Amino acid sequence: MMAKFEITKRKNGEFQFNLKAGNGEIILTSEGYKAKDSCKNGIESVKKNSQIDERFEKLTAKNGKPYFTLKASNGQVIGMSEMYAAESGRANGIASVKKNAPDAEVVDLSDK
């Protein structure tokens, strides 16, 4: 199975996307967008910025779990990972985004 971006609609009416790896696991989640076009622009931004190492920020949550964000060239966060049990998981997550994002298809589930 190929990786894909899924566009969904939140209860508050905002759009968001998840980047899912080939195994169906979510590897990156976006912020909420008021417009679907903005959400699609966010996906394009992930495809571009995921190939630039400096755009990944490695962080640690208050509970000590590692995670990462992906930023656009203007410094805005365009996606956030799940919380990982270990730094090795975070490293694998970043590698997965780099590998999967550029060629992932976009699937719009927001009308369902």
ZITATA-V267591 format. One record per pair of residues at least 12 apart in sequence whose ideal C-beta (glycine too) atoms are under 6 Angstrom apart, sorted by sequence separation. I is the first residue (numbers start at 1). J is the second residue. If there is no record, write none. Layout:
BEGIN
I J
I J
END
This chain:
BEGIN
5 17
6 18
30 42
56 68
57 69
81 93
17 30
68 81
5 19
16 30
56 70
67 81
55 70
4 20
16 32
55 71
67 83
3 21
14 32
15 33
65 83
66 84
3 22
14 33
2 22
1 22
15 36
49 70
66 87
10 32
17 39
61 83
68 90
49 72
15 39
66 90
17 43
68 94
45 72
7 39
46 78
45 78
46 79
42 78
5 43
56 94
50 97
50 98
30 79
28 79
29 80
50 101
47 101
46 101
47 102
43 106
27 93
27 96
28 97
27 97
21 96
21 100
15 110
3 100
5 104
4 104
3 104
4 105
5 106
6 107
7 108
8 109
9 110
8 110
4 107
6 109
7 110
END
